[in-house]
Every structure is written in structure tokens, then in C-alpha cells.
Amino acid sequence: MTVDVAIIGGSFAGLTAALQLGRASRRVAVFDTGRPRNAASPAAHGVPGWDGRAPGDILAAIRADAAAYPTVQFHDHAVTGLTGTADAFHLTTDGEAVQARRVILACGVTDRLPPIPGLADGWGTWALHCPYCHGYEVKGQPLSILGRGPMAFLMAKLLRSDWSDDVTLIAHEGEFGPEAEGEAAALGVRLIRSPVQRAETLATGARLLLADGTSLLTAGLFLHADTSFAAPFVADLGLATAQGPTGPYVKVGAFNATSRAGIFAAGDITRPAGILTPALADGAITGTAAHQSLLWPDRFPPLQEG
Ligand SMILES: Cc1cc2nc3c(=O)[nH]c(=O)nc-3n(C[C@H](O)[C@H](O)[C@H](O)COP(=O)(O)OP(=O)(O)OC[C@H]3O[C@@H](n4cnc5c(N)ncnc54)[C@H](O)[C@@H]3O)c2cc1C
């Protein structure tokens, strides 16, 4: 199969890119393994026009929009490798191999939760990553934070300021020096120096069982999970990357061009911390940029480092 643009990842960023390219009647192949980052969440928040809707509903609507354009084709399987150069990329997939003139990486990142039994059961409901996405639903209730150095104190200040006056910071990995008690007290936050051994999901929130034998009820446990590229081959492309607070991301320049000519990137894969609306915007930018780069390649140079 030969296409103008191959889009790897058919979620918020990738589908929005496909929509733009479909409207230019370009041949597009969208590859997707069906695991958007927020799949565990019952509702997505902070998305204009869609606030509080299920992520799957939002994606189904965008996909239906893109599918209305006959030059957009969907392939619900993985891309496993990418070689070649602009105008002659070669993609290996779990299905048919593909030749593409341009490539958009919209395959996102994967969260790796701390290995606490019971924690994964609450991911996206009471085990939360972002107060803007899910804080309003637990506001005014007992909230907690699962350690992680300086980021934990930033989260503590956010939560204590505008979401709850009952916030507990847990030094889960034994982090925080002796000054932490004073810093927590200044923020009006309780500090517990005992790791979480297990979590039990309740009708609302969870019970956290701590190593010192005590337990803590929480409506929302905020945490920073480590992240990695969802598609393993991305790390082998030789792209310029940077290290964010939780994991690597692909560096992009103007029009979301990566450091390799002809490869664009969109969504969480390009950000130290991502939310949905910028992923949609990235999709629109990369869709139009990939299209116009077919007409004016020199106007869309790869990112230059340094
Ligand atoms: C628990 C949780 C809840 C969240 N809630 C919110 C919220 O309420 N509001 C908000 O604004 N943001 C929220 N976010 C952030 C939001 O999910 C992301 O910003 C958004 O999903 C990024 O979109 P994306 O298209 O870049 O990547 P993703 O949505 O992660 O999509 C990447 C796609 O690429 C596919 N893929 C991966 N590898 C391959 C491959 N090799 N071949 C083919 N396809 C592949 C995946 O299956 C997936 O469908 C939440 C995040 C988490 C973790």
C-alpha cells in the first residue's frame, strides 16, 4: 500500500490530523492499537464542547468525522518499525507493509504505575494524575499525594489552594528531608512518612493501607506515573528527544516537525505533560503541515538542535 501520509496512532491527535488530510483528499492510512492514554477514565474533563463525556465517545465522534472522507483508511493494528526518508518511508506493521511520503507520530505515551497492589483498579477514577482533569469531581474531600520529590510539593500547593483543605502528602519512597515537615505545615498539608502497601477501592475513593499498620481514606490519590513511548520503535528513530519530569518526549519545532525531514509528531508524545485539547490542536497543525510539506518541502524543515 502506498499513501501520502501515514499516521501512527488514531486517537485525539492522530484522528484530528486525519480529518485535515481527508479534507485535502490526500491518501491517508491511520494505524491504531486502540489504547488511548485516558482509556481507564469514565469521563474526560476540560475539553471544550465535550466536558465530562466518555473518552471513547469523543474518539468515536472524531473517527466518524474523519471516516466520512473516502481517502482516509483505518488499520486497527500496530506499526512496528519505520525506515526510509522523506517521500520514501517504509512502515512495517502487524498487517500489510506501507510506503508513505510523510509520517505523523501520534502514538502517545504509556503510564507505568507504581507497583502497589490495588492501585491499577483505581487508575482514572480515584488514582488520578491531574487536578485540572479530575480534581473538581473530588473537591472538598480528603485528598492525598503519592510522594515524588519536588513535584509532590507543587501538587500539594495546587490541591490545598483550590481543591481541598484536607490534603495528605505521603513520603511513599522515603523521599523528603527533615525540612519537609515545616514545608508541609506552611502549606497546611499533613505529611505521612510511611509507604502505601496496598489500596482497596471503595464505593467512592479508596482506603490506603500503610506500612506502619495505619490506613488512610482518600477520595483522590494524585500521583506522577513514569511514562515511556507507547510505540517502542520511536526510541530507535534517532529523533531529538528531551527528558520531562516523568519520561522522554519527542522534540518538535515549527509546525510540529521533528528533527527528521518528513516526520511530524503530535499530542502527548511531544509534551512533558499532556492534556487532550493540545493534542487536538497538534493534530490540526500536523495534518495541515504534513499536507503542505508535500507541496513546499523546503518550508517545513526538520527541527535543528542547538
Ligand atoms: C488516567 C488519565 C486520565 C486523563 N484524563 C484527561 C482529562 O480528563 N482531560 C484531558 O484533557 N486530558 C486527560 N488525560 C490526558 C489525555 O489522555 C492525553 O492528553 C491524550 O490522550 C493524548 O492524546 P494523543 O492522541 O496524543 O495520545 P493517546 O490518546 O494516548 O493515543 C495514542 C494512540 O496511539 C496508539 N498506538 C500506540 N502505539 C501504536 C503503534 N505502535 N501502532 C499503532 N497505534 C499505536 C494507541 O493505541 C492510542 O490509541 C488523561 C490522562 C490519563 C492518564
The ligand as a Gaussian input file, in Angstrom:
#p B3LYP/6-31G(d) Opt

LIG

0 1
 C       -5.983000       8.421000      33.553000
 C       -5.898000       9.638000      32.633000
 C       -6.986000      10.493000      32.548000
 C       -6.928000      11.630000      31.747000
 N       -7.980000      12.498000      31.737000
 C       -7.908000      13.617000      30.984000
 C       -8.980000      14.572000      31.011000
 O       -9.972000      14.405000      31.723000
 N       -8.853000      15.693000      30.231000
 C       -7.749000      15.923000      29.447000
 O       -7.692000      16.960000      28.788000
 N       -6.729000      15.027000      29.406000
 C       -6.782000      13.883000      30.130000
 N       -5.762000      12.987000      30.097000
 C       -4.669000      13.191000      29.119000
 C       -5.124000      12.651000      27.742000
 O       -5.495000      11.299000      27.879000
 C       -3.999000      12.762000      26.729000
 O       -3.523000      14.092000      26.696000
 C       -4.479000      12.360000      25.336000
 O       -4.977000      11.038000      25.350000
 C       -3.337000      12.492000      24.324000
 O       -3.823000      12.152000      23.052000
 P       -2.842000      11.529000      21.964000
 O       -3.660000      11.371000      20.741000
 O       -1.575000      12.283000      21.920000
 O       -2.417000      10.086000      22.565000
 P       -3.315000       8.873000      23.045000
 O       -4.707000       9.308000      23.334000
 O       -2.577000       8.203000      24.155000
 O       -3.384000       7.929000      21.776000
 C       -2.272000       7.256000      21.238000
 C       -2.826000       6.172000      20.321000
 O       -1.741000       5.546000      19.627000
 C       -1.975000       4.140000      19.613000
 N       -0.683000       3.467000      19.415000
 C        0.351000       3.371000      20.285000
 N        1.361000       2.689000      19.747000
 C        0.960000       2.335000      18.484000
 C        1.571000       1.629000      17.415000
 N        2.815000       1.108000      17.519000
 N        0.882000       1.456000      16.270000
 C       -0.385000       1.962000      16.137000
 N       -1.010000       2.652000      17.126000
 C       -0.336000       2.831000      18.275000
 C       -2.650000       3.848000      20.945000
 O       -3.354000       2.627000      20.946000
 C       -3.551000       5.078000      21.115000
 O       -4.832000       4.847000      20.550000
 C       -5.771000      11.872000      30.947000
 C       -4.675000      11.001000      31.025000
 C       -4.715000       9.914000      31.883000
 C       -3.518000       9.028000      32.006000

